[in-house]
Amino acid sequence: MKANQLREFRNPGVLACVILAGSKGDYLEIDKRGMLVMPPDVEPKGFHLVVAVQKDGRTFVAQKNVGTEGGGYESHALSELEGFAKGFQAKVMRDPIDVITAGEDVWTGWHKNQASNRIDLYRLANDGQLVLYQVGIFTHDKGRSWKLHGESRWCGRLYRSSSGLVAVPEHHRWGAFEGGTSRRTQIFDHPEFVTLLKSARLEAWTGSAVEVDPPLPEVPGPGYAVVQWYIMFAGQSGQGPVNLYNPDGSKNWVHGIDIEGVKPDPDGEVRVWRGDTVSFTKRVPFGSKPNSFKLLNVRLVKRSW
């Protein structure tokens, strides 16, 4: 393997590379920004993602079934890859990340009966510090470019209580670990998590419910919204749901393509975070579900930190 076929995510210490689905198994080249270098005249139909973590470390790899709401972690979704790199344990997606095309729109599958376009990596330290990091592939420009991307999705600490484990976010922007309908707490039953838990020294939990599930700020008025969560791997350009000033039972979303005037984060991506207050000019029907809308001309008003 060449150095330009591998991307390192130093925190939490993960190596990743990509195999083009239907190819002879050659790894794609990756530039310094994480963009995949596609062979000439190739329109990808899918990608096999490979991730590796240090052997005997406290990080392990899992894949969540995002094809159904609240889907669990599937042990059969990943296969061991022998001889990848010295001192590392590598796993590869059995099913490729699908490239989906509808007219001029192109994206990687992430929800609704589709294989996930990302892999979850969990790190449980001896002192109970818990981190969820995700690595995956997306295109935010309708297939003109493809990015191997990694980002933290939750950071906090794990405690013990009389009723079981309690996960407390280190900052309110991460929200509750359960993640609403995503049900992340299913990872507590994963065999590798159970193994790490045996050697972890967890403190007893004596805090309050508001620390476990920090409330979102109030929406200041009409034309404003507060972000519930946002993920770069979702939709065609990153997306997340928001709260409006006068809830009417509808589902409302922010899409990356509609965010204006926000500076990119250090990873080069434009995003909003949980708890951010944004403004918008109007909302339009979106998706196949009834009473679902997306906001247009979205601008950041106040960060959540």
ZADO-1210 file (C-alpha; in nm, 4 decimals, padded with zeros to 6 digits):
<atoms>
<atom x="00.0000" y="00.0000" z="00.0000" code="MET" pos="1"/>
<atom x="00.1245" y="00.3493" z="-00.0885" code="LYS" pos="2"/>
<atom x="00.1224" y="00.6358" z="00.1598" code="ALA" pos="3"/>
<atom x="-00.1219" y="00.8317" z="-00.0576" code="ASN" pos="4"/>
<atom x="-00.3734" y="00.5458" z="-00.0392" code="GLN" pos="5"/>
<atom x="-00.4127" y="00.5772" z="00.3372" code="LEU" pos="6"/>
<atom x="-00.5688" y="00.8452" z="00.5568" code="ARG" pos="7"/>
<atom x="-00.4921" y="00.8769" z="00.9263" code="GLU" pos="8"/>
<atom x="-00.7349" y="01.0249" z="01.1748" code="PHE" pos="9"/>
<atom x="-00.4985" y="01.0867" z="01.4654" code="ARG" pos="10"/>
<atom x="-00.7681" y="01.1280" z="01.7252" code="ASN" pos="11"/>
<atom x="-00.8790" y="00.8552" z="01.8035" code="PRO" pos="12"/>
<atom x="-00.5918" y="00.6859" z="01.6130" code="GLY" pos="13"/>
<atom x="-00.7640" y="00.5362" z="01.3084" code="VAL" pos="14"/>
<atom x="-00.6352" y="00.4430" z="00.9645" code="LEU" pos="15"/>
<atom x="-00.8745" y="00.4310" z="00.6689" code="ALA" pos="16"/>
<atom x="-00.8646" y="00.3545" z="00.2976" code="CYS" pos="17"/>
<atom x="-01.1109" y="00.2865" z="00.0169" code="VAL" pos="18"/>
<atom x="-01.1580" y="00.0152" z="-00.2450" code="ILE" pos="19"/>
<atom x="-01.3715" y="00.0909" z="-00.5486" code="LEU" pos="20"/>
<atom x="-01.6610" y="-00.1554" z="-00.5681" code="ALA" pos="21"/>
<atom x="-01.6279" y="-00.3904" z="-00.8654" code="GLY" pos="22"/>
<atom x="-01.2533" y="-00.3270" z="-00.9005" code="SER" pos="23"/>
<atom x="-00.9716" y="-00.5767" z="-00.8567" code="LYS" pos="24"/>
<atom x="-00.9217" y="-00.4663" z="-00.4990" code="GLY" pos="25"/>
<atom x="-00.6800" y="-00.1794" z="-00.5554" code="ASP" pos="26"/>
<atom x="-00.6904" y="00.1033" z="-00.3027" code="TYR" pos="27"/>
<atom x="-00.7855" y="00.4488" z="-00.4266" code="LEU" pos="28"/>
<atom x="-00.5443" y="00.7366" z="-00.3827" code="GLU" pos="29"/>
<atom x="-00.6458" y="01.0064" z="-00.1307" code="ILE" pos="30"/>
<atom x="-00.5273" y="01.3675" z="-00.1352" code="ASP" pos="31"/>
<atom x="-00.4381" y="01.5752" z="00.1698" code="LYS" pos="32"/>
<atom x="-00.7957" y="01.7010" z="00.2084" code="ARG" pos="33"/>
<atom x="-00.9326" y="01.3459" z="00.2122" code="GLY" pos="34"/>
<atom x="-01.0680" y="01.3625" z="-00.1438" code="MET" pos="35"/>
<atom x="-01.0624" y="01.0335" z="-00.3350" code="LEU" pos="36"/>
<atom x="-00.8659" y="01.0332" z="-00.6608" code="VAL" pos="37"/>
<atom x="-01.0879" y="00.8505" z="-00.9100" code="MET" pos="38"/>
<atom x="-00.9440" y="00.6634" z="-01.2105" code="PRO" pos="39"/>
<atom x="-01.0061" y="00.8389" z="-01.5443" code="PRO" pos="40"/>
<atom x="-01.3524" y="00.7929" z="-01.6973" code="ASP" pos="41"/>
<atom x="-01.4837" y="00.5996" z="-01.3965" code="VAL" pos="42"/>
<atom x="-01.8252" y="00.6710" z="-01.2488" code="GLU" pos="43"/>
<atom x="-01.8295" y="00.4883" z="-00.9139" code="PRO" pos="44"/>
<atom x="-02.1203" y="00.2612" z="-00.8254" code="LYS" pos="45"/>
<atom x="-02.0017" y="00.1978" z="-00.4705" code="GLY" pos="46"/>
<atom x="-01.7093" y="00.1887" z="-00.2258" code="PHE" pos="47"/>
<atom x="-01.5733" y="-00.0631" z="00.0236" code="HIS" pos="48"/>
<atom x="-01.4468" y="00.1253" z="00.3288" code="LEU" pos="49"/>
<atom x="-01.1555" y="-00.0183" z="00.5300" code="VAL" pos="50"/>
<atom x="-01.0788" y="00.1065" z="00.8820" code="VAL" pos="51"/>
<atom x="-00.8069" y="-00.0060" z="01.1207" code="ALA" pos="52"/>
<atom x="-00.7430" y="00.0526" z="01.4910" code="VAL" pos="53"/>
<atom x="-00.4464" y="-00.0382" z="01.7062" code="GLN" pos="54"/>
<atom x="-00.4383" y="-00.3922" z="01.8388" code="LYS" pos="55"/>
<atom x="-00.4663" y="-00.4190" z="02.2156" code="ASP" pos="56"/>
<atom x="-00.6044" y="-00.0646" z="02.2231" code="GLY" pos="57"/>
<atom x="-00.9359" y="00.0556" z="02.3630" code="ARG" pos="58"/>
<atom x="-01.0987" y="00.1504" z="02.0319" code="THR" pos="59"/>
<atom x="-01.3146" y="-00.0909" z="01.8363" code="PHE" pos="60"/>
<atom x="-01.5099" y="-00.0860" z="01.5118" code="VAL" pos="61"/>
<atom x="-01.8841" y="-00.1388" z="01.4656" code="ALA" pos="62"/>
<atom x="-02.1460" y="-00.0673" z="01.2000" code="GLN" pos="63"/>
<atom x="-02.4954" y="00.0473" z="01.2809" code="LYS" pos="64"/>
<atom x="-02.7952" y="-00.0609" z="01.0782" code="ASN" pos="65"/>
<atom x="-02.9215" y="00.2776" z="00.9621" code="VAL" pos="66"/>
<atom x="-03.1610" y="00.1213" z="00.7123" code="GLY" pos="67"/>
<atom x="-03.4248" y="00.0971" z="00.9837" code="THR" pos="68"/>
<atom x="-03.5074" y="00.3506" z="01.2530" code="GLU" pos="69"/>
<atom x="-03.3267" y="00.2623" z="01.5739" code="GLY" pos="70"/>
<atom x="-03.1390" y="-00.0226" z="01.4024" code="GLY" pos="71"/>
<atom x="-02.8812" y="-00.2124" z="01.6068" code="GLY" pos="72"/>
<atom x="-02.5111" y="-00.2782" z="01.5562" code="TYR" pos="73"/>
<atom x="-02.4584" y="-00.5600" z="01.3072" code="GLU" pos="74"/>
<atom x="-02.1731" y="-00.8022" z="01.3677" code="SER" pos="75"/>
<atom x="-02.1993" y="-00.9517" z="01.0176" code="HIS" pos="76"/>
<atom x="-02.1555" y="-00.6182" z="00.8379" code="ALA" pos="77"/>
<atom x="-01.7746" y="-00.6115" z="00.8736" code="LEU" pos="78"/>
<atom x="-01.5047" y="-00.8659" z="00.7870" code="SER" pos="79"/>
<atom x="-01.1517" y="-00.8988" z="00.9216" code="GLU" pos="80"/>
<atom x="-00.8768" y="-00.7909" z="00.6798" code="LEU" pos="81"/>
<atom x="-00.5509" y="-00.9716" z="00.7507" code="GLU" pos="82"/>
<atom x="-00.2044" y="-00.8198" z="00.7068" code="GLY" pos="83"/>
<atom x="-00.3219" y="-00.4631" z="00.6668" code="PHE" pos="84"/>
<atom x="-00.0654" y="-00.2769" z="00.8793" code="ALA" pos="85"/>
<atom x="00.1665" y="-00.3887" z="01.1580" code="LYS" pos="86"/>
<atom x="00.0105" y="-00.3408" z="01.4999" code="GLY" pos="87"/>
<atom x="-00.3345" y="-00.2664" z="01.3591" code="PHE" pos="88"/>
<atom x="-00.6570" y="-00.4636" z="01.3341" code="GLN" pos="89"/>
<atom x="-00.8451" y="-00.3851" z="01.0124" code="ALA" pos="90"/>
<atom x="-01.2039" y="-00.4423" z="00.9079" code="LYS" pos="91"/>
<atom x="-01.3724" y="-00.3939" z="00.5710" code="VAL" pos="92"/>
<atom x="-01.7382" y="-00.3420" z="00.4835" code="MET" pos="93"/>
<atom x="-01.8829" y="-00.6590" z="00.3332" code="ARG" pos="94"/>
<atom x="-02.1499" y="-00.4673" z="00.1448" code="ASP" pos="95"/>
<atom x="-02.0313" y="-00.1574" z="-00.0410" code="PRO" pos="96"/>
<atom x="-02.1430" y="00.1956" z="00.0276" code="ILE" pos="97"/>
<atom x="-02.3902" y="00.2457" z="-00.2568" code="ASP" pos="98"/>
<atom x="-02.3774" y="00.5429" z="-00.4896" code="VAL" pos="99"/>
<atom x="-02.7351" y="00.6559" z="-00.5512" code="ILE" pos="100"/>
<atom x="-02.8381" y="00.8597" z="-00.8541" code="THR" pos="101"/>
<atom x="-03.1723" y="01.0325" z="-00.9116" code="ALA" pos="102"/>
<atom x="-03.1681" y="01.2653" z="-01.2104" code="GLY" pos="103"/>
<atom x="-02.8813" y="01.5069" z="-01.1547" code="GLU" pos="104"/>
<atom x="-02.8611" y="01.4279" z="-00.7832" code="ASP" pos="105"/>
<atom x="-02.5925" y="01.1884" z="-00.6565" code="VAL" pos="106"/>
<atom x="-02.5228" y="01.0807" z="-00.2983" code="TRP" pos="107"/>
<atom x="-02.4105" y="00.7854" z="-00.0868" code="THR" pos="108"/>
<atom x="-02.6732" y="00.5762" z="00.0899" code="GLY" pos="109"/>
<atom x="-02.7219" y="00.6596" z="00.4546" code="TRP" pos="110"/>
<atom x="-03.0805" y="00.5754" z="00.5570" code="HIS" pos="111"/>
<atom x="-03.4056" y="00.3973" z="00.4644" code="LYS" pos="112"/>
<atom x="-03.3206" y="00.0423" z="00.3574" code="ASN" pos="113"/>
<atom x="-02.9722" y="00.1458" z="00.2468" code="GLN" pos="114"/>
<atom x="-02.6341" y="00.0271" z="00.3695" code="ALA" pos="115"/>
<atom x="-02.4599" y="00.2844" z="00.5870" code="SER" pos="116"/>
<atom x="-02.2111" y="00.5234" z="00.4280" code="ASN" pos="117"/>
<atom x="-02.0069" y="00.5285" z="00.7489" code="ARG" pos="118"/>
<atom x="-01.8540" y="00.3126" z="01.0207" code="ILE" pos="119"/>
<atom x="-01.8732" y="00.3796" z="01.3954" code="ASP" pos="120"/>
<atom x="-01.5609" y="00.3682" z="01.6095" code="LEU" pos="121"/>
<atom x="-01.5981" y="00.3636" z="01.9853" code="TYR" pos="122"/>
<atom x="-01.3258" y="00.4324" z="02.2375" code="ARG" pos="123"/>
<atom x="-01.3814" y="00.3522" z="02.6058" code="LEU" pos="124"/>
<atom x="-01.0875" y="00.4621" z="02.8205" code="ALA" pos="125"/>
<atom x="-00.9976" y="00.3051" z="03.1539" code="ASN" pos="126"/>
<atom x="-01.1415" y="00.6068" z="03.3389" code="ASP" pos="127"/>
<atom x="-01.4758" y="00.5834" z="03.1581" code="GLY" pos="128"/>
<atom x="-01.4194" y="00.8477" z="02.8915" code="GLN" pos="129"/>
<atom x="-01.6368" y="00.7504" z="02.5954" code="LEU" pos="130"/>
<atom x="-01.5941" y="00.8747" z="02.2377" code="VAL" pos="131"/>
<atom x="-01.7930" y="00.7958" z="01.9235" code="LEU" pos="132"/>
<atom x="-01.6047" y="00.8737" z="01.6027" code="TYR" pos="133"/>
<atom x="-01.7443" y="00.8104" z="01.2542" code="GLN" pos="134"/>
<atom x="-01.5555" y="00.7544" z="00.9292" code="VAL" pos="135"/>
<atom x="-01.7316" y="00.7364" z="00.5951" code="GLY" pos="136"/>
<atom x="-01.7633" y="00.8580" z="00.2374" code="ILE" pos="137"/>
<atom x="-01.9846" y="01.1281" z="00.0904" code="PHE" pos="138"/>
<atom x="-02.0202" y="01.3610" z="-00.2048" code="THR" pos="139"/>
<atom x="-02.1602" y="01.7082" z="-00.1496" code="HIS" pos="140"/>
<atom x="-02.1333" y="01.8220" z="-00.5135" code="ASP" pos="141"/>
<atom x="-02.3461" y="01.5618" z="-00.6923" code="LYS" pos="142"/>
<atom x="-02.0649" y="01.3178" z="-00.7587" code="GLY" pos="143"/>
<atom x="-01.8047" y="01.5563" z="-00.8959" code="ARG" pos="144"/>
<atom x="-01.5842" y="01.4723" z="-00.5956" code="SER" pos="145"/>
<atom x="-01.5839" y="01.2147" z="-00.3143" code="TRP" pos="146"/>
<atom x="-01.4469" y="01.2569" z="00.0364" code="LYS" pos="147"/>
<atom x="-01.3176" y="01.0091" z="00.2939" code="LEU" pos="148"/>
<atom x="-01.4289" y="01.1948" z="00.6046" code="HIS" pos="149"/>
<atom x="-01.4010" y="01.1460" z="00.9797" code="GLY" pos="150"/>
<atom x="-01.5597" y="01.3367" z="01.2678" code="GLU" pos="151"/>
<atom x="-01.6430" y="01.3053" z="01.6359" code="SER" pos="152"/>
<atom x="-02.0129" y="01.2442" z="01.6968" code="ARG" pos="153"/>
<atom x="-02.0218" y="01.2201" z="02.0757" code="TRP" pos="154"/>
<atom x="-01.7761" y="01.2764" z="02.3629" code="CYS" pos="155"/>
<atom x="-01.8385" y="01.2277" z="02.7317" code="GLY" pos="156"/>
<atom x="-01.7941" y="00.9945" z="03.0269" code="ARG" pos="157"/>
<atom x="-01.9569" y="00.6741" z="03.1399" code="LEU" pos="158"/>
<atom x="-02.0737" y="00.6209" z="03.5002" code="TYR" pos="159"/>
<atom x="-02.2396" y="00.3431" z="03.6957" code="ARG" pos="160"/>
<atom x="-02.5724" y="00.3778" z="03.8717" code="SER" pos="161"/>
<atom x="-02.8117" y="00.1454" z="04.0491" code="SER" pos="162"/>
<atom x="-03.0130" y="00.1202" z="03.7262" code="SER" pos="163"/>
<atom x="-02.7171" y="00.0579" z="03.4924" code="GLY" pos="164"/>
<atom x="-02.4777" y="00.2686" z="03.2861" code="LEU" pos="165"/>
<atom x="-02.5110" y="00.6468" z="03.2553" code="VAL" pos="166"/>
<atom x="-02.3440" y="00.8361" z="02.9682" code="ALA" pos="167"/>
<atom x="-02.2908" y="01.2081" z="03.0318" code="VAL" pos="168"/>
<atom x="-02.1857" y="01.4428" z="02.7463" code="PRO" pos="169"/>
<atom x="-01.8837" y="01.6622" z="02.8107" code="GLU" pos="170"/>
<atom x="-02.0628" y="01.9503" z="02.6357" code="HIS" pos="171"/>
<atom x="-02.4292" y="02.0218" z="02.5674" code="HIS" pos="172"/>
<atom x="-02.3642" y="02.0339" z="02.1924" code="ARG" pos="173"/>
<atom x="-02.3308" y="01.6524" z="02.1925" code="TRP" pos="174"/>
<atom x="-02.6718" y="01.5974" z="02.3473" code="GLY" pos="175"/>
<atom x="-02.7879" y="01.2766" z="02.5132" code="ALA" pos="176"/>
<atom x="-02.5861" y="00.9688" z="02.4204" code="PHE" pos="177"/>
<atom x="-02.9010" y="00.7759" z="02.3347" code="GLU" pos="178"/>
<atom x="-02.9446" y="01.0081" z="02.0372" code="GLY" pos="179"/>
<atom x="-03.3236" y="00.9904" z="02.0287" code="GLY" pos="180"/>
<atom x="-03.4466" y="00.7270" z="01.7852" code="THR" pos="181"/>
<atom x="-03.0913" y="00.6268" z="01.6895" code="SER" pos="182"/>
<atom x="-03.0611" y="00.4315" z="02.0186" code="ARG" pos="183"/>
<atom x="-02.6822" y="00.4399" z="02.0496" code="ARG" pos="184"/>
<atom x="-02.7020" y="00.2715" z="02.3894" code="THR" pos="185"/>
<atom x="-02.7348" y="-00.0574" z="02.2014" code="GLN" pos="186"/>
<atom x="-02.3547" y="-00.0458" z="02.1815" code="ILE" pos="187"/>
<atom x="-02.3471" y="-00.1349" z="02.5520" code="PHE" pos="188"/>
<atom x="-02.4377" y="-00.4917" z="02.4505" code="ASP" pos="189"/>
<atom x="-02.1657" y="-00.5201" z="02.1852" code="HIS" pos="190"/>
<atom x="-01.9138" y="-00.7963" z="02.2788" code="PRO" pos="191"/>
<atom x="-01.6083" y="-00.5723" z="02.2373" code="GLU" pos="192"/>
<atom x="-01.7677" y="-00.2993" z="02.4471" code="PHE" pos="193"/>
<atom x="-01.8512" y="-00.5514" z="02.7193" code="VAL" pos="194"/>
<atom x="-01.4873" y="-00.6641" z="02.7207" code="THR" pos="195"/>
<atom x="-01.3556" y="-00.3087" z="02.7595" code="LEU" pos="196"/>
<atom x="-01.6117" y="-00.2343" z="03.0299" code="LEU" pos="197"/>
<atom x="-01.4712" y="-00.5113" z="03.2510" code="LYS" pos="198"/>
<atom x="-01.1394" y="-00.3269" z="03.2879" code="SER" pos="199"/>
<atom x="-01.2822" y="00.0265" z="03.3085" code="ALA" pos="200"/>
<atom x="-01.2952" y="00.2044" z="03.6453" code="ARG" pos="201"/>
<atom x="-01.6279" y="00.3859" z="03.6388" code="LEU" pos="202"/>
<atom x="-01.7322" y="00.6334" z="03.9050" code="GLU" pos="203"/>
<atom x="-02.0775" y="00.6244" z="04.0604" code="ALA" pos="204"/>
<atom x="-02.3247" y="00.8692" z="03.9076" code="TRP" pos="205"/>
<atom x="-02.4620" y="01.1308" z="04.1475" code="THR" pos="206"/>
<atom x="-02.5660" y="01.4028" z="03.9025" code="GLY" pos="207"/>
<atom x="-02.8970" y="01.5181" z="03.7561" code="SER" pos="208"/>
<atom x="-03.1043" y="01.4215" z="03.4530" code="ALA" pos="209"/>
<atom x="-03.0396" y="01.7581" z="03.2881" code="VAL" pos="210"/>
<atom x="-02.6682" y="01.6746" z="03.2705" code="GLU" pos="211"/>
<atom x="-02.7433" y="01.3472" z="03.0896" code="VAL" pos="212"/>
<atom x="-02.9857" y="01.5069" z="02.8432" code="ASP" pos="213"/>
<atom x="-02.9113" y="01.8816" z="02.8187" code="PRO" pos="214"/>
<atom x="-03.2127" y="02.0810" z="02.6946" code="PRO" pos="215"/>
<atom x="-03.1983" y="02.2814" z="02.3731" code="LEU" pos="216"/>
<atom x="-03.2218" y="02.6627" z="02.3834" code="PRO" pos="217"/>
<atom x="-03.5587" y="02.8209" z="02.3208" code="GLU" pos="218"/>
<atom x="-03.6320" y="02.9440" z="01.9682" code="VAL" pos="219"/>
<atom x="-03.6246" y="03.3267" z="01.9894" code="PRO" pos="220"/>
<atom x="-03.9095" y="03.4001" z="01.7484" code="GLY" pos="221"/>
<atom x="-04.0637" y="03.3517" z="01.4019" code="PRO" pos="222"/>
<atom x="-03.8060" y="03.3101" z="01.1257" code="GLY" pos="223"/>
<atom x="-03.5643" y="03.1383" z="01.3635" code="TYR" pos="224"/>
<atom x="-03.4888" y="02.7751" z="01.4449" code="ALA" pos="225"/>
<atom x="-03.2699" y="02.5753" z="01.6839" code="VAL" pos="226"/>
<atom x="-03.0735" y="02.2767" z="01.5524" code="VAL" pos="227"/>
<atom x="-03.1548" y="01.9389" z="01.7118" code="GLN" pos="228"/>
<atom x="-02.8591" y="01.7629" z="01.5501" code="TRP" pos="229"/>
<atom x="-02.6614" y="01.7773" z="01.2266" code="TYR" pos="230"/>
<atom x="-02.4452" y="01.5186" z="01.0511" code="ILE" pos="231"/>
<atom x="-02.2216" y="01.5533" z="00.7447" code="MET" pos="232"/>
<atom x="-02.2997" y="01.2002" z="00.6230" code="PHE" pos="233"/>
<atom x="-02.6751" y="01.2613" z="00.6025" code="ALA" pos="234"/>
<atom x="-02.8687" y="01.3612" z="00.2924" code="GLY" pos="235"/>
<atom x="-02.6987" y="01.4989" z="-00.0174" code="GLN" pos="236"/>
<atom x="-02.5023" y="01.7792" z="00.1483" code="SER" pos="237"/>
<atom x="-02.5240" y="01.7138" z="00.5236" code="GLY" pos="238"/>
<atom x="-02.8473" y="01.7721" z="00.7116" code="GLN" pos="239"/>
<atom x="-03.0266" y="01.7750" z="01.0445" code="GLY" pos="240"/>
<atom x="-03.3664" y="01.8509" z="01.2024" code="PRO" pos="241"/>
<atom x="-03.4537" y="02.1775" z="01.3769" code="VAL" pos="242"/>
<atom x="-03.7107" y="02.3177" z="01.6205" code="ASN" pos="243"/>
<atom x="-03.9301" y="02.6086" z="01.5099" code="LEU" pos="244"/>
<atom x="-04.0812" y="02.8925" z="01.7164" code="TYR" pos="245"/>
<atom x="-04.4404" y="02.7690" z="01.6924" code="ASN" pos="246"/>
<atom x="-04.4300" y="02.3875" z="01.6648" code="PRO" pos="247"/>
<atom x="-04.7088" y="02.2638" z="01.4388" code="ASP" pos="248"/>
<atom x="-04.6229" y="01.8954" z="01.4321" code="GLY" pos="249"/>
<atom x="-04.4229" y="01.9233" z="01.1098" code="SER" pos="250"/>
<atom x="-04.0672" y="01.7946" z="01.0591" code="LYS" pos="251"/>
<atom x="-03.8224" y="02.0656" z="00.9529" code="ASN" pos="252"/>
<atom x="-03.4675" y="02.0249" z="00.8246" code="TRP" pos="253"/>
<atom x="-03.1527" y="02.2215" z="00.7521" code="VAL" pos="254"/>
<atom x="-02.9453" y="02.1094" z="00.4532" code="HIS" pos="255"/>
<atom x="-02.5825" y="02.1986" z="00.3951" code="GLY" pos="256"/>
<atom x="-02.6562" y="02.3385" z="00.0506" code="ILE" pos="257"/>
<atom x="-02.8909" y="02.5963" z="00.2088" code="ASP" pos="258"/>
<atom x="-02.6473" y="02.7244" z="00.4756" code="ILE" pos="259"/>
<atom x="-02.5107" y="03.0696" z="00.3917" code="GLU" pos="260"/>
<atom x="-02.2298" y="03.2818" z="00.5350" code="GLY" pos="261"/>
<atom x="-02.0883" y="03.0178" z="00.7736" code="VAL" pos="262"/>
<atom x="-01.7106" y="02.9718" z="00.7809" code="LYS" pos="263"/>
<atom x="-01.5854" y="02.6141" z="00.7328" code="PRO" pos="264"/>
<atom x="-01.4720" y="02.4227" z="01.0402" code="ASP" pos="265"/>
<atom x="-01.1048" y="02.3134" z="01.0609" code="PRO" pos="266"/>
<atom x="-01.1861" y="01.9996" z="00.8584" code="ASP" pos="267"/>
<atom x="-01.2980" y="02.2201" z="00.5690" code="GLY" pos="268"/>
<atom x="-01.6695" y="02.1433" z="00.6100" code="GLU" pos="269"/>
<atom x="-01.9525" y="02.3904" z="00.6625" code="VAL" pos="270"/>
<atom x="-02.1922" y="02.2717" z="00.9292" code="ARG" pos="271"/>
<atom x="-02.4186" y="02.3766" z="01.2121" code="VAL" pos="272"/>
<atom x="-02.4156" y="02.2117" z="01.5544" code="TRP" pos="273"/>
<atom x="-02.6733" y="02.0939" z="01.8025" code="ARG" pos="274"/>
<atom x="-02.8121" y="02.3932" z="01.9894" code="GLY" pos="275"/>
<atom x="-02.7137" y="02.6504" z="01.7248" code="ASP" pos="276"/>
<atom x="-02.9727" y="02.9193" z="01.6558" code="THR" pos="277"/>
<atom x="-03.0266" y="02.9933" z="01.2864" code="VAL" pos="278"/>
<atom x="-03.2474" y="03.2227" z="01.0830" code="SER" pos="279"/>
<atom x="-03.4266" y="03.1405" z="00.7582" code="PHE" pos="280"/>
<atom x="-03.6424" y="03.3200" z="00.5015" code="THR" pos="281"/>
<atom x="-03.8929" y="03.0448" z="00.4195" code="LYS" pos="282"/>
<atom x="-03.9500" y="02.6709" z="00.4205" code="ARG" pos="283"/>
<atom x="-04.0555" y="02.4452" z="00.1348" code="VAL" pos="284"/>
<atom x="-04.1937" y="02.0891" z="00.1199" code="PRO" pos="285"/>
<atom x="-03.9208" y="01.8274" z="00.1297" code="PHE" pos="286"/>
<atom x="-03.9039" y="01.4505" z="00.0905" code="GLY" pos="287"/>
<atom x="-04.1733" y="01.1887" z="00.0511" code="SER" pos="288"/>
<atom x="-04.3129" y="01.2103" z="00.4034" code="LYS" pos="289"/>
<atom x="-04.6174" y="01.4349" z="00.4556" code="PRO" pos="290"/>
<atom x="-04.5755" y="01.7533" z="00.6569" code="ASN" pos="291"/>
<atom x="-04.1978" y="01.7582" z="00.6054" code="SER" pos="292"/>
<atom x="-04.0112" y="02.0777" z="00.5099" code="PHE" pos="293"/>
<atom x="-03.6636" y="02.2195" z="00.4626" code="LYS" pos="294"/>
<atom x="-03.5488" y="02.5706" z="00.5474" code="LEU" pos="295"/>
<atom x="-03.4028" y="02.8070" z="00.2863" code="LEU" pos="296"/>
<atom x="-03.1436" y="03.0860" z="00.3157" code="ASN" pos="297"/>
<atom x="-03.0220" y="02.9533" z="00.6495" code="VAL" pos="298"/>
<atom x="-02.7811" y="03.1786" z="00.8413" code="ARG" pos="299"/>
<atom x="-02.6107" y="03.1228" z="01.1739" code="LEU" pos="300"/>
<atom x="-02.7331" y="03.3590" z="01.4454" code="VAL" pos="301"/>
<atom x="-02.5734" y="03.2127" z="01.7573" code="LYS" pos="302"/>
<atom x="-02.3404" y="02.9205" z="01.8225" code="ARG" pos="303"/>
<atom x="-02.4223" y="02.6704" z="02.0944" code="SER" pos="304"/>
<atom x="-02.0914" y="02.7453" z="02.2708" code="TRP" pos="305"/>
</atoms>
